[in-house]
Amino acid sequence: MPCGKRRKEENEVKKFLIVVVVLFALTLLAQQATIVAEVNGRPVTQEELDREANLNRLLLQLQSIDERFYQVLTGTPEGLALLQRYKREVLNNLIDQILIVQIGEKMGIVVPKETIESLVSNELNKTLSQYNMTETDLDWYLKNANLGDLESFKNRLRWIFTVQQTLEQIYQKVTEGVAVSDEDVKQFYEENKEHFSVEESARLLRIIVETKEQADKVLERLRAGEDFSKVASEFSIDPLTKDKAGELGWVERYSGLINQEVEEKIFASPAGAIVGPMQTSGGWEIYRVLEKRPKGYQPLEEVATDIRNYLSQSKANELWQKWIQEEFLKFKQSSDIKVYLLTEPQLEGGSQQQ
């Protein structure tokens, strides 16, 4: 046998053996490490991690998208190492979730079991309705797709809602002292007045017809004193206003909503004037100028609620970030966190022991 061919076969055999060894090591680790981490004495099981990582589903989706990449990811040492790294990142996130629940308990926040079960039931019913399935159907599908079973699906929902509800209640407790005074609102308005500037605007009625003859007939009736809205309802083909008796509403100058030449004539006309007919790409247009507003600023009373909401959210976010830095991270650093996902137990946090 030629040396090159023999060497190639030997390399293939070595590569195969490496994959087998890595797969065996991962399988052995999964079997032995029932507990993959501990967080302040609270064990994290392999089952919890697998449920959170949802790796089987991800791999099935990947296989359906790109078979070659799937084979590299599941059939090479580098790919398997990447999968292990992914599981480690999921574990880190799961540890943070457990810490959230634990610090919530220290703050007196415990989500009632009844609340969690109600949320799980609602979410499950939405899923079943969406896919037109029964619980038996869903259980069968999960098992056949190697995605666990109905109970594991419910358990994952229970954990998601436990963390979510705990986090929401912590946020409410941390930010409940937020208050915005009228003076705060006024000060923000004065310091940021340019954000509330408005262009000159006009409140308009509009009629659009197809021909000059129709436009002249409409104009004649308007000058004879007929109600603009009545004539608009009878004649206008304008898709924006024909079902609203010609009402176009307030239009700012330079908004681009109206033809530029038409806009110039409208804003050069006084309130009450009829402008047109003028030909545009949409047909022959006629306007009545109902009201006009000069360029200026929105009044404080019109924007006060928006400003108050903005300031409230900003202050709440500041309190929340402060809590994360000064309370949660401090709690995490002082926690006893042991990780056994790798071949050797690895310590994380501030005062752990092996």
N, C-alpha and C positions, 0 to 999 in steps of 0.2 A: 504494500500500500504506500503511495507517495507520502512523504513527510508532511506536506502541507495539509493534505486531506486528513491524516491521522491527528495532526495538531488541532484542526478545526473540530473534529469529533470529540477530542478530549476537552476542549473548551466548552462545547455544548453540554457534555456530561457534568463538568464542574458547575456550569451555570444552573443546570437542573438540580444538582445536589444542594446548591446554595438556597434555591427557592424552597426546596423540600425542608431544609433545616429551619429556615425562617418561618415557614408556615407551621412547622411542628412547634417551634418556640412560642409563636403567638397563640396557637391552640392550647398548649400546655399552660401558658400564662393565664389565658382566659378561664381555664378549668380550675387552676389553683387559686387565683386571685379573686375569690368571691367578693371580698371587700377591696375596692380599688383606692379608697381614700377614707380618711376620718376628719371630720370638721367639728372641733370642740367635743369630741366623744361621739358624734353622730356619724355612724358608718355610711359610706356611699358604696352601694353594691354594683357589681358588674352589670346586673340586670337594669339598674337605673341608668347607668352610663350608656348601655346599648340602646335603651329606649330614647334617651336624649339625643344620642348621636344619629340614630335612625339610619345607620350605615347601609343596611340592606336595601332600603328604598333608594338611597342616593346611587348605589351601585347599579341597581336595576335601571334607573333613569339614564345613567351614564352609558350603560351597555346598549340601550336602545338608540342613543345619539351617536356614539362613536365606539364601535367594537374594538378597534385597534388600541385606543387609549385605555379602554377598560382592561384589556389584556396586559398592557404595560403596568397599570396600576395594581392589578391583582396577581400578576405573575412574575414580578421582578423584585429583588431586594429593595431597590430604590422606591418602587411603588408602594410596597408594603410598609416601608419606613414612613412614607408620606401619610398613609392611612393611620398609622400609629400616632403620628404627630397631630393629625386632625382630631383623633379621639382625645389626645391630651388637651387640645384647645377647648374641646367640648367639656371636658372634665373641669378645666379652669372656670369656665362659665357656670357650670353646675355648682361648683364650690361657692361662687359669688351669690348664686341664688339661695343656697342654704344659709349663707351668712345674712342675707337680707331677711329671711324668715326668722333667724335667731335674734338679730338685733331688734326686729319688730316685737318679738316676744318680750325682750328686755324693756321695751317701751310700753308694754301692756297691750300690744296689738296681736290678737289671735282671731283669725277668720273662722267663723262658725262652720262646722261641718255641713250643716243644712244649706248654707249659702253656696258652698263649693259644689255640693251634689246638684243643686238647682241649676247652677251654671253649666255643669257637665251635661246634665240632661238636656238643657236647651241647645247646647252646641251639638250634641249627638243627634238630636232630632233634626237640626238644620242639615247636618251631613247626610242623614238617611233620606231626607226629603229631596235634597239636591241631586242625589244619585238614584232616587227611586228604589231604595233598598230597605230591607228589614234588618234587625239586629243579627239575625241568623245569617243573612246574606253577607253582611259586613264581616262577621266573624269568619265565615268560610273564605272570603276574599283575602283577608289578612293572613290567615294560615297558609293558604295556597301560594301567596306571594312571598312567603317567608318574612312577613312583617309583624310577627307576633300574633295576638288574638284580640278579641273584643275587650277583654279585661285589661290587657296592657295598654290598649288605646285609651280606655277610660282613665287608667292610672296616670298616663301622661297628661291628659286634660286636667285631672285633679291637681297635679303638681303645677302646671302652667297657671291655673286660676288661683292657686294658693299664693304663688309668688306675685302674680299680677295684683291681686286684691291687697296683699300685705304692702306692696310698694305704693299703691294708691293711697292707702290709709296713712302710711308714713309721710308721704308727700303732703297730705292734707294737714297732718299734725305739725309738720315742720313749717308750713307756710300759712297757718291759720291766723297768725298775727299781722299779716299784711294789711296795711291801711293806706289809702291815698286821699289826701285832703283836697278841698276845693282850691286851696292855695297852690298845692302841687300841680294841679291841672292847669291853673292859670299861668303859673311860672313856665311850665313846659310849652304852653301855647305861645307865649311871648318870646321864648328863646328859640323856638323852631317855627316861627311864623311863615317862613318861606315855603314850608311843606304844605301850608294850607292856602296858598295863593290860587286864585281862579282867574281865567281869562274872561273877557267880556262875553256875555251870553245873551241869548234871546229865546223866548218861549214862542214856538211857531205852530201854525196849522199849515198843512200842505195838501195841494191837489196836483196830481199828475195825470195828463191825458195824452192820447197818441198823436193828435193832429193839431195844427194851428187853428183850424176852423172850430174844433171842439173847445180849444183854449179860449178863443174869442167869445164863444157862446157862454162859457162858464164865467168869464170876466164880466160880461154884460149883465148876467143875473146877479153877480155879487155887487156890482155898482148900483143895481136897482134896489139893493137892500136885503136880498135873500141871505139867510143864515149860512155862513161859510161851512159849518159842520154838516148841515143838511145837503148842501151841494156836493161836498166831498164824498158823503156816503152814496150819493147817486151817480157820480161821474168818475171818481178817482180810480186809477189802476195801480196806485202806489202800494207795493206789498207791505211797507212798513206802517202805513196809516189808514188804508182804505177800510179796515175793520174797526178803526178807532175814531171815526168821524173826522179824519184828517189830523188828529192830534200827534204832532211830532215830539212835543215836550221841549225841555230846555236843551239848547245846542250851544256848546262853547265855540267861540271863534277859533279857527285853525284846527278844528277837531277832525276834519277830513270827511265828515258825514255829508256835507253838501258841496256841490260844485263851487270852485273858488270864485268865479265871476259872480255867481248867484249870491254867494256869501258876502261879497263886497257890497252889493246892492242892499242886501238885507240889513247889514250893520250900519249902512249909511241912511237907513230909513227910520222914522220915529215909531214908537209904539202905536198900534192901531192901523198902520199902513198896509195896503195890499201891494205886493211886489210881484211883477210878472205880467204876462206870461214870458218865460224864457226857455229856449230850447237847450236841452242837455242830451246826453246819451240815453237817458231813461225816458225821454219824451218831453212834453211841454209842461213846465212847472209854474205853479202860482202859489204864493205864500201870503198869510196874514201874520203880522208881527203882533203878538198879544202883549208881551212884556219884554223889557230889556233890563239887564243888570250890567253895571260898569265893571271894568277890571278891578280886582281887589282881593280880599281875603274872606274865606268862609268864617262866619261869625262863630265865636267861642261856643255858644250854646248848641250849635249844630254838630260840633266835633268833640264836645266835652266827654261824651260817653266813650267814644273810641280812644281818646287820650287816657281816660281813667282805666280802661281795660288794658291798654298797652303798659301803663305804669305799674298796674297790679301784677301783670304777668312778669314784667322785668324784675320787680322786687321779689316775687316768688322764686324766680329762677336764681337770683342772687342768694337767697336763703338756702335753696336746695343745693347749690354748688358748695356753699359754705358747710352745710351738713355733711355732704359726701366727703369733703376734705378733712373736716375736723372730727367727725363722728364715725362715719362708716369705715374710712381707711384706717383710722386709729383702732377701731374694733377689729378689723381684719388683721392688722399687724400684731395685735396682742393675742390673736386666736391661736389655738393649737390645731394646726393643719398638717396632716400626714398624707402623703401621696404614695400609693403602691402600684400605680399603673406601669411604671418601668420595672426593670429587673431588680433594682435596689430601691427600698423605701426612700422617698425624697421628701425632705421637710420644706414647708413653706410657712410664711407668717413670722411672728415676732418672738414667740416663747414656746416653740415646739420641742418635743422630746421624741427620740426614736426608741 
